[in-house]
């Protein structure tokens, strides 16, 4: 199809987007920022960046010469800094244009190393708690620069005027907010002080807070630098100081504290080892500061998934925040930091394994699952710690090193239910079996010969266990043949064979040998038969293999079984076989199928009815 020619309008002209500031603030509050409280963090961040720029203008100024002062008395919130300040041109360029940051210049890559903010939307967060923002600033770049006043309103309008230099005698910027009535919870003096300590406790510039009741004397918000940035008289004193800081931040006494230091990205901090186990795969959030400003308390991405046994506090120079400055931007730098911190944790585990067996024991008792997940992929950790990791075995909970001393051949099950089926029988038969059904366990046990070459590891299958069960005498088996035939017929619906053996303990009447894979294969075969002729039946038929049968092994040493095999009444023989099967299934502690639940109920009621008839 050919479209008719459409003449272009000669009057076509560029247009400027119209911004609904109210709508934009609503978007920020519901989709970018997690809470209105971030307004104070954004004001602190702007002040810190202004101080950084001021030191660039006056590099010889002494440390601490410039600072930040906060004021809140319930009627207003004020943030004053001694930073580089703004000219009238700066105000028009940066405060009146949404999305443009005063830090975005030609050499932005270099400036990102100096400034926290990058996106030019931080000041808008103040509209989350106030309808008007008042900025009074004076530039430090020009000695006789006038003061500039900017007022921004929530309806999108603003005004700018130039004032005499006396309006602000010293260079810097003051931002004043008049809180809305519905924002009182975020602008009360106590809350402003708490937020300042929360976000700015590690800032490198002096920050004070004044609530108007102290006669103009502000209290320090960040009186001390981070503990890893302070000098300590001894290594022991340093360790205690780091542990005390970790306890104050996280609320638990660390099992140990690992100091973190990555000079390439300017990262310093600590990792606190949790004193108790945590659920598998649960990842704790970590406190991440960027250039002293708190970025996030829930930064999971700073460490790999297997490191859920620690919580970290770090302060970094080169990590990039996202636009909301509440999480980290996923880039090559963050990936390299994550790997470097993981290496620090591996080095700590290696050091503890080599020099502190008591701490190692307490650590493994609480966090063996985390170490197992690491050992699967880390050969060095595997060699160091595999012999010391606890496993569930037929000798109880034991380390592989202990278990291998008494069992040169170690058998391992593929599931928890298989281990529960055979644990007592295998133990009585002298077999050494490890429960391989838990996460990582089977794979790790199979690597034991790499550490202990004299040990042999093999999967436990029903044939292996059956070979260790003693056969009954020929005459006994012939005498029980009729009962065994009745039992096989009764249990054919479950694809279960029945055999008579002798094994310990004699208190166990029966043993069910049935793997999860065998049950799945039988279910697939049954579905193929039911869907015969259809599309799904053809697909399942091609997948079908010879379905392995379950085995119910009756124990001739058990008095109940010796009585049962003499039953000559067909219905009672079938019922007793079903009851023995049901009891063996329940002992395996695997989920019951509906048919098995029905069988257990029916056999119990039939045996009860038989007993009542006999008594009457």
Residue, then its C-alpha position, 0 to 999 in steps of 0.5 A: x500500500x502506498x501512502x499519499x504524500x503529506x507535506x511537512x509543516x514549514x512552521x514546525x518548531x521545537x517544544x519544551x517538556x512541561x513538568x508537573x512538579x507535584x506529579x514528579x514529587x509523588x513519583x519520587x516518593x512512591x517509586x524512587x525513595x523508600x521513605x520521606x526521611x531521605x530528605x535529610x540525607x539529600x541535604x547532608x549529601x549536598x552539603x558534603x559535596x559543597x565542602x568537598x568543592x570548597x577544599x578544591x578551591x582552598x586546598x591549603x585550608x586546615x582540616x575541620x575548618x569547614x563544617x555543617x550545622x543542622x537546626x530544627x526547632x519544630x517550626x523549621x529545619x535548616x541545614x547550613x554548610x561552609x561549602x563552595x556556594x552558588x552564584x546567580x548563574x549557578x542557581x538558574x542552571x542547577x536549582x531551576x533545572x530538574x535532573x541537572x547536577x552541579x557535579x555534572x561537568x565535562x570531567x564527570x568520571x573524575x568528579x564521581x570520585x569526589x562527590x556523592x551525588x550525581x543525578x541532580x534530583x536530590x533537592x526535590x526530595x525536600x518537597x516530600x516534607x515541605x511545600x517551599x524550599x528556601x536557599x541562601x547561598x554565597x559563592x567562595x570562588x569570587x571574593x566579593x560575590x553577592x548573596x543569592x536567594x532562591x525560593x522553590x515552591x511545590x507548584x513548580x514556580x520559583x523566584x531568584x533575587x540577588x542580595x547584598x553580601x551582608x545577607x550571608x557574611x561567609x561563603x556557603x549555603x543555607x537551606x531552610x524548610x518549613x515543614x507541612x503539618x503532615x510531615x511532623x514525624x520527620x521534622x521534629x527536632x529529636x527525629x532530625x537529630x536521629x536521622x542526622x546520626x543515622x545517615x551521617x555518623x561516619x562523615x569526614x566533615x564536622x556536623x553539629x545539631x542544634x534544637x534551639x534549647x542549648x543557647x546556640x551550642x550544637x552537639x556533634x553528630x559525628x564526634x568520632x571517626x569510624x573505628x577502623x580509621x582510629x589509632x589503637x594502642x594494641x592489636x587487642x584493643x583494636x579488635x575489641x573496638x571493632x567488635x564493640x562497634x559491630x555490636x552497637x550497629x547490629x545488636x549482637x556480640x560477634x563470634x569474631x570480627x574480620x577487618x576489611x580493607x580494599x585500597x584499590x576502591x577505598x573500601x574499609x570496614x568490618x565483617x561481623x561473624x554471626x554467633x548463631x546459625x541462620x536459615x539456609x540461603x537467607x541473606x542479611x543486609x549489610x550497611x554500606x556507606x559511600x564517602x561516609x554517607x550511609x547508602x543502605x542498611x540492606x545492601x545484599x549485593x556487596x557479598x556473595x550468596x554463600x557468605x550469609x554467616x556475616x554482616x558487614x559495615x563498609x565505607x567505600x570511595x569508588x562504589x556507585x550508588x543508584x539514582x535513589x542512593x539507597x542501593x549500589x549500581x551493579x557494574x564491574x567495580x561492584x563485582x570485583x569488590x564482591x569477589x575481593x571481599x569473598x577472598x577476605x572471608x576465605x582467608x579468615x576461615x583458613x587462618x582460623x582453621x590453622x591457628x584457632x581450633x576452638x573458634x573453628x569449632x564454634x564457627x562450624x557448629x553454627x555455620x556448617x551449612x555456609x561452609x559446605x556451600x563454599x567447600x563445594x566450589x572452593x578446593x582450598x576450603x574443601x581440603x581444610x575443612x571437609x574432615x571437620x564438617x558435621x554430617x548425619x550418619x549411622x553413628x549419629x552426628x559426626x565429622x567425616x574424619x571421625x566417621x572414616x576412622x571406623x568405616x573405610x567404606x563410606x556409603x551415602x544415600x541420595x535422599x533423607x527418606x532413604x537414610x531414614x528407611x535403612x539407618x537402624x538396619x544398616x547400623x546393626x549390619x555394621x555398614x557406615x552410611x551418611x545421609x546425603x539428602x541434605x543440601x551439598x552433603x552427597x556431593x561433599x561426601x563423594x569428594x572425601x577420597x581427595x582428602x583421605x585416599x584410603x577411604x572409599x565412597x559409594x552410593x547406597x542402593x537397595x542391592x547393597x543393603x539386601x546383600x548384608x541381610x542374612x537369608x533364612x533357611x530353605x525349610x523356613x522359606x518353603x513354609x512361608x511360601x504361601x504367605x509370601x505369595x498372598x503378600x505379593x498379590x496384596x501389594x502388587x498395586x504398589x509395585x512392591x515385591x516381598x522377601x523374607x530375611x533375617x536382620x537386626x534389630x529383631x524389633x523391626x518387623x519389616x524394612x521397605x526399600x524404595x527410592x524416590x527415583x523408583x517411585x517417579x519411574x513407576x508413576x510415569x509408567x502408570x501415567x503412560x498406561x492411562x494415557x495410552x494412545x494419546x499424545x502424552x501417552x506416546x511421549x511418556x511411553x518413549x521416556x519409560x524405562x523398566x520400572x524398578x520395584x519396591x521391596x518389603x523385607x520381612x524380618x524372620x527374627x521378629x515374633x510378629x512376622x514369625x506368627x504372620x507367615x503361619x496364617x492360612x486364612x487368605x483374607x487375614x494373610x492379605x490384611x497382615x501383609x498390608x499392615x506390615x507394608x503400611x507400618x514400614x512406609x510410616x517408619x520411612x517418614x516419606x509423604x503417604x500417597x492417597x492409596x497408602x493412607x487408605x490401605x493403612x486405615x483399612x488394614x487397621x480396621x480389618x485387624x481390629x474387626x478380626x480381633x473382636x470376632x475372635x474374642x467374641 
